[in-house]
Amino acid sequence: MPLPEPRTDDNSTADLTGVIRARRRQVWRRRLQLIGAVAGVLVIAAVLWFSPLLALDKVNVKGSKLVDPDKISESVLGSDGGTPLPRVRPGAVEKAVLEEFPRAKEASVHYAGPRSLNITITDRDPVLAITTSDGYQLFDDEAVDLGTVKKAPKGVTVLEESAGAPDQKTVSAVIRFMAGLRPSLRSDLASIHAEDEKNLAGVIDTGEAKAKVAFGDSTSASLKMRTALQLAADGRTEIDVSVPSVPVTN
């Protein structure tokens, strides 16, 4: 309730002193209430921070075709299982998942209830398939090994064997070349082969035009591909764009 106004009679000094004391008591009352509220919040936070009732015991993983979701779930539970959820940092979990499972390009981690996490994986996209005795070994545009499959995925360029399996420098050169192509250009390159890192060649197939193309080294990939596609559209079937400013055709 509001404090009484000070009076101006003979006892005005005493009345003013009483008003000051009452106001001080009111200020301290508010301060104590605030301290009590903060203390309550801290107690609740401490309970949540250490409470086994919020211990992580379930991890749901979706979105990946290259990584076994169960293995991701087992890995996260192995490192963070039993930890109260408020102490589990999604960013740290994302980093750990990407380090352990390099075939995943992105990992999005979110809380999903008091004791569980949801993880959505975005796979790396293969840009090159290398023929092997077991099928096709897939690589993305950062040369990350995405594993071996029996059949090359649709739209992924196949590196055909050229006098035996290519060495690492040759594979790296092919991947650099593929990484330099926009997806729309990459899809028109049906296959590629390489004698070595400086002699790349391939077959372009747009559905309306087809041609054998010598690309040379891995530089200026998009320019070389665009030039070859223009010449193939004009009916050229054998094209050398190793020097794209001076293409040679037959």
N, C-alpha and C positions, 0 to 999 in steps of 0.2 A: 504494500500500500504506500501511497506517496508520503514523504516526510512533511511534517508540519512546518509552516513558514515561521521563521524566527520572529519573536515579538520584540517590541521596542519600549517595554516598560522598565521598571527598576531592575528586573531580573534578566534583562536582555542578554547580558554576558554569559550567564549560566545557561540560558536557553540556547545560545549560539554554540556553546561548547557541546551541549547534548546533541545538537544537529550534526556537528562535525563527527562526533563519535558514532552516531547512527549511520552516517554515510560511510565511514570507514568499515563498520561491521558489514554493511551491504556489499561493499567492494570486495572484502575478504570472503564473504559468503559466495559471491560469484566466482572468485578465483578458486575456492575449494571445490565448487561444483565442476568447474572446468577441469581441474586436476583429477577429480574423481572420474570424469568421463574419459579423459585420456588414459588413465590407469586401467579403466575397464577395457578400452580398446586394445591396449597393450597385452592385457591378460588373455583376451580372446585370440589375438594374433599369435601369442606364444603357444596357446593350446593348439591352434590350427597348425603352427609351424612344426610341432613335435608330435602331434596326435597320430597314433597308429590307425585311427578310424579313417584317416585320409590317405593311407599308404597306397601307393601306385601298385595295382595288381592286374591291370589289363591294358593292352596296347592293340588298337585296331589299325591295320595297314591296308591301304587300297591304292589302285592306280598303276601298279607296276606289272609289266610283263617280262622284264629282264631280271628282276630280283625276286626271290622267294619271300612273300610277305611274312611267312612264319619265321624266317630267319631274322628279319628285321625286328619283329616283335620279341623274339627270344633275346636278341642283342640288347634292346632297350631295357627289358625287364632284368637282364643280367647285370646291367650297370646301375639302373635306377629303381628297380623293383623293391618295394618295401619302404621307399622314401616318401614322406608326406608330400602330397601333390604341390602345396605352396612352395616347396623347396626345389621342385623340378623346373628347370628353366627351359622353355621350348627352344630358344635359340641354341642352347648348348646341345640339346638332343638332336636338332637339325644338323649341326656341325659334325657331331659324332657319327650320325647315320651316313652322311655323304663321304666321310673319311673311310668308313668301313666298307661301304658299298658304292664304289666308284661308278657303277653302271647307272646309278641314279643321278640325274642332273640337278633336281631340286627336291627338297623335302619340306613339306609344310606341316608343322606340329601345332595342335590345339588341344586345350583341355576339353574333356568329354565326360562331365560328371565328376563326382568327388574322388574317384579312385582310378580314372582311366584317361588315356590319351588317344586322339585320332591323328594318324599320320597319312598324308597324301603324297605319294611319290610321283614325280615326273621323270620318265625315263629319258636317257640320252637317245638321240636319233642316229641310227646307222646311216652312213653315207657311202660305205664301201664294204663289199663282201669279197673275201679272198678265198679262192678254191683251195680246199685241203682234202686229205684222204677221208676225213670224217664228215665233210660237207662244206659249209661256208663259214669262215671266221669273220665276224662283223666288227667294224671300227666306226667311231663317230668322227666329227671334224676336229677333235682334239687328240686323235690317235689313241683313245681309250678303247681297250679290248672289251667288246660287248658279248663275247662268248661265241660259240659255234652252233649253227643250226643246220638242219638237213636240207632246207630249201632257202634260197636267197629271197628275202622279202621283196615284194613288188615295189618297183621304183628305186631300188638300191642298185647302184652300178657295181658290176662284177669285175674284179681284177683277174683276168685270165692268166694262166700260167705261161711264162715265156722262158723256155729253156730251164725249167726247174723253178722251185719256190724262190720268190724275190727276197733279197736281203733287206735289212731294216732300213737302210738309207733309201732304197727304192720305194718301199712301202710308205715311208714318211713323205717322200716327194709326191707320191700319188695322193696321199691324204691331204697334203697342202694344196694340190691342184683341185681336189674335190671341194675343199673348204672355201676355195676362192670363187666357187660357182654359186650363183643364186639358185634356190630350189627349182625355179622354173627352167633354168638351163640344165641343172643337174639331171632332171627327169628325162631329158632328151638324149643323155649319154647312156646308151644301152650297155656297153662294156668298155673296158679299158685294159691295156696290157703295157708292160714296160720292160725293155731290155735292161735298162739301168735308170738311175735317177734323172738323167738328162735326155732320155729318149722315151717319152710317153706317147702312146697312140691309142686310138679307140674307134668305136663305131657309134655314130649318132643315128638315131631313128626317131623321127617325129611322127611317124604314121603315114605321112605324105611324102617324105624324102628320107633317103638312107645313104650314108657315105662313110668311107674309111678315112680317118683323119690322123695326121701326124701332128702332135702338139709340141714336141721338143721337151723343154724343161717345164717346171711347175709354175713359172711366173706368168702374169697377165692371163690367168685362166679364163675369166669372163670375156675378155676381149677376143681371145682365141676362139672360144666357143661361139660367140655371136657371129664372128667372121665366117666360121665353118658352117654355121646354120644358114647364113645368107647364101653362101655358095652352093650348099646342098639344095636349097630351095630353087636355085637356078639350074639344077640338073647335074651338078658336078658330083661325081661318085668317089673320086680320090683327091684328097685335099691335104696340103701341107701348110699349117699356120704356125710353124715354129717361129717364124718372124711374121707376126700378124699384120704388120704394115705392108708386107710384100708376100701375100699368099701365093702358093703355087698349086695349080690344079691339073688334072688329066681328064 
